[in-house]
Amino acid sequence: MVDDRIFITGIGTGVGKTIVSAILTEKFKADYWKPIQSGDLDNSDTTNVKSLISNNTTVFHPEAIKLNQPYSPHKSAALDGIVIDENQIICPVTNNKLFIEGAGGLMVPINNKFLMIDLIKKLGVPVILVSSNYLGSINHTLLSIKMLNQYQIPLKGIIFNGVNDSYTTDFLLAYTGIKLLGHLPILKKIDKDSISKHSTYIIDDL
């Protein structure tokens, strides 16, 4: 196995992690893994990303945990009558680049003592942070970066998704020194062609 695994996390829920994951997976013909799927099992993130990939190389690894309710994992698990054991979440073995998509942001609870950021640390993988410009996003982005630094988790860079605001992006890049990996515009249509086309918005060297 090559140690070419990258965790895709966001500054919060709904910032576009799944679209970014699909674009990265297609661009690099990488494997994809969603460790925890919380809710919408018939229309999961793995299913959605798979429907957007054109290459024949990508392997979609099965989720370690599947939960029926669309809440944070600890709540969804409780409603399903279980407690998630983080030791059940084992990274799949592959010789390909692997993108790992998280659920929600870094501080999402997996159980009462284990957060998403703890899972990233346990897996021993670097992170790509997905951000989106909205009122409060600077605060959320800086807090996310601060937590990654506190946990000594390597941050490969940031991808902005959606409407550009140069005041926000310029400040964040200058203040943090974080590497800009790409800025994706709003996708008017989400299909295989648009995913492939927008892969050019991501730098070639991760």
C-alpha positions as CSV (number, residue, x, y, z in Angstrom):
1,M,0.0,0.0,0.0
2,V,1.2,3.5,-0.8
3,D,0.6,6.0,1.9
4,D,-1.2,8.4,-0.4
5,R,-4.4,9.0,1.6
6,I,-6.1,12.3,2.1
7,F,-9.0,13.2,4.3
8,I,-11.5,15.7,2.9
9,T,-13.2,17.8,5.6
10,G,-15.1,21.0,5.7
11,I,-15.5,24.1,7.8
12,G,-19.1,22.9,8.4
13,T,-22.0,21.0,6.9
14,G,-23.2,21.8,3.4
15,V,-20.0,23.5,2.1
16,G,-19.6,21.0,-0.7
17,K,-17.3,18.2,0.6
18,T,-19.0,15.6,-1.6
19,I,-18.7,17.6,-4.8
20,V,-15.1,18.4,-4.0
21,S,-14.5,14.7,-3.3
22,A,-16.0,13.7,-6.6
23,I,-13.9,16.2,-8.5
24,L,-10.7,15.1,-6.8
25,T,-11.5,11.5,-7.2
26,E,-12.1,12.0,-10.9
27,K,-9.1,14.2,-11.5
28,F,-6.7,11.8,-9.9
29,K,-8.5,8.6,-10.8
30,A,-8.3,7.9,-7.1
31,D,-10.2,5.6,-4.8
32,Y,-13.0,6.9,-2.6
33,W,-14.1,6.0,1.0
34,K,-16.8,7.5,3.2
35,P,-16.1,5.9,6.7
36,I,-19.4,7.0,8.2
37,Q,-22.7,7.5,6.3
38,S,-25.3,9.0,8.5
39,G,-28.8,8.9,6.9
40,D,-30.1,8.6,3.3
41,L,-28.6,5.1,2.8
42,D,-30.4,4.7,-0.5
43,N,-28.8,7.9,-1.8
44,S,-25.5,7.9,0.0
45,D,-22.5,10.1,-0.6
46,T,-20.7,7.0,-2.0
47,T,-23.6,6.4,-4.4
48,N,-23.6,10.1,-5.5
49,V,-19.9,10.3,-6.0
50,K,-19.9,7.0,-8.0
51,S,-22.6,8.4,-10.3
52,L,-20.3,11.3,-11.1
53,I,-17.1,9.4,-11.9
54,S,-16.2,8.7,-15.5
55,N,-12.9,6.8,-15.1
56,N,-12.6,3.0,-14.8
57,T,-9.9,3.0,-12.2
58,T,-11.6,4.3,-9.1
59,V,-12.6,1.8,-6.4
60,F,-15.4,2.7,-4.1
61,H,-14.7,1.2,-0.7
62,P,-17.7,0.3,1.5
63,E,-18.6,2.4,4.5
64,A,-17.4,1.2,7.9
65,I,-20.5,2.5,9.6
66,K,-24.0,3.0,8.1
67,L,-26.6,4.9,10.1
68,N,-30.3,5.4,9.3
69,Q,-30.9,8.9,10.6
70,P,-29.5,12.1,9.0
71,Y,-28.0,13.5,12.2
72,S,-24.5,13.7,13.7
73,P,-23.1,10.2,14.0
74,H,-23.4,9.9,17.7
75,K,-27.1,10.9,17.6
76,S,-27.9,8.7,14.6
77,A,-26.2,5.8,16.2
78,A,-28.2,6.3,19.4
79,L,-31.4,6.4,17.5
80,D,-30.3,3.2,15.8
81,G,-29.7,1.6,19.2
82,I,-25.9,1.4,18.9
83,V,-22.8,3.1,20.1
84,I,-20.1,3.5,17.4
85,D,-16.8,1.8,18.3
86,E,-14.1,3.9,16.6
87,N,-11.9,0.8,16.4
88,Q,-14.3,-0.6,13.8
89,I,-13.3,2.1,11.4
90,I,-10.3,0.7,9.6
91,C,-8.9,2.4,6.5
92,P,-9.1,0.2,3.4
93,V,-5.9,-1.1,1.8
94,T,-5.2,0.1,-1.7
95,N,-2.3,0.9,-4.0
96,N,-4.1,3.9,-5.4
97,K,-4.5,7.4,-4.1
98,L,-7.4,7.4,-1.6
99,F,-9.7,10.3,-0.8
100,I,-11.6,9.9,2.5
101,E,-14.7,12.0,2.9
102,G,-15.7,13.0,6.4
103,A,-19.2,13.7,7.8
104,G,-19.8,17.4,8.7
105,G,-16.9,19.4,10.2
106,L,-14.0,18.5,12.5
107,M,-15.8,18.6,15.8
108,V,-18.7,16.4,14.9
109,P,-19.1,13.7,17.5
110,I,-18.8,10.0,16.5
111,N,-19.5,8.9,20.0
112,N,-19.5,10.7,23.4
113,K,-15.7,10.7,23.6
114,F,-14.5,10.6,20.0
115,L,-14.8,13.4,17.4
116,M,-14.3,13.4,13.6
117,I,-10.9,15.1,14.2
118,D,-9.9,12.2,16.5
119,L,-10.7,9.8,13.6
120,I,-8.4,11.8,11.3
121,K,-5.7,11.7,13.9
122,K,-6.2,7.9,14.4
123,L,-6.0,7.3,10.6
124,G,-2.8,9.3,10.4
125,V,-3.7,11.1,7.2
126,P,-3.3,14.7,6.0
127,V,-6.3,17.0,5.4
128,I,-7.7,19.1,2.6
129,L,-10.1,21.7,4.0
130,V,-13.2,22.7,2.0
131,S,-14.4,26.3,2.7
132,S,-17.3,28.3,1.3
133,N,-17.8,32.0,1.4
134,Y,-20.7,33.1,3.7
135,L,-21.1,35.4,6.7
136,G,-19.1,33.7,9.4
137,S,-17.0,31.5,7.2
138,I,-13.8,33.3,8.1
139,N,-14.3,32.4,11.7
140,H,-15.2,28.8,10.9
141,T,-12.2,28.4,8.6
142,L,-9.8,29.9,11.1
143,L,-11.2,27.7,13.9
144,S,-10.9,24.6,11.8
145,I,-7.2,25.4,10.9
146,K,-6.5,26.1,14.6
147,M,-7.9,22.7,15.6
148,L,-5.9,20.9,12.9
149,N,-2.7,22.6,14.1
150,Q,-3.6,21.8,17.8
151,Y,-3.9,18.1,16.9
152,Q,-0.8,18.3,14.7
153,I,-2.6,17.1,11.7
154,P,-0.9,18.1,8.4
155,L,-3.0,20.4,6.3
156,K,-2.3,20.1,2.6
157,G,-4.3,23.1,1.6
158,I,-7.7,24.7,1.1
159,I,-10.3,24.5,-1.6
160,F,-12.9,27.2,-1.8
161,N,-16.3,26.1,-3.2
162,G,-18.9,28.5,-4.6
163,V,-19.1,32.3,-4.9
164,N,-15.8,34.1,-4.7
165,D,-15.2,36.9,-2.2
166,S,-11.7,38.2,-2.6
167,Y,-11.8,39.9,0.8
168,T,-12.4,36.6,2.4
169,T,-10.1,34.4,0.4
170,D,-7.2,36.9,0.3
171,F,-7.4,37.5,4.0
172,L,-7.5,33.7,4.8
173,L,-4.6,32.9,2.5
174,A,-2.4,35.8,3.8
175,Y,-3.3,35.3,7.5
176,T,-2.8,31.5,7.6
177,G,-0.2,30.9,4.9
178,I,-2.3,27.9,3.8
179,K,-1.8,26.6,0.3
180,L,-4.6,27.3,-2.2
181,L,-5.5,24.1,-4.0
182,G,-8.4,25.4,-6.1
183,H,-11.5,27.6,-6.2
184,L,-14.6,25.9,-7.7
185,P,-17.4,28.1,-9.1
186,I,-21.0,27.2,-8.5
187,L,-21.8,24.2,-10.7
188,K,-25.0,25.0,-12.7
189,K,-25.4,21.3,-13.5
190,I,-23.9,18.4,-11.5
191,D,-23.2,15.5,-13.8
192,K,-20.2,13.5,-15.1
193,D,-19.3,16.1,-17.7
194,S,-19.3,19.0,-15.2
195,I,-17.3,17.1,-12.7
196,S,-14.7,16.2,-15.3
197,K,-14.6,19.8,-16.6
198,H,-14.2,21.4,-13.2
199,S,-11.3,19.2,-12.3
200,T,-9.2,21.7,-14.1
201,Y,-9.9,24.2,-11.2
202,I,-7.8,22.0,-8.9
203,I,-4.0,22.2,-9.0
204,D,-2.3,19.1,-10.4
205,D,0.1,18.5,-7.5
206,L,-1.3,17.6,-4.2
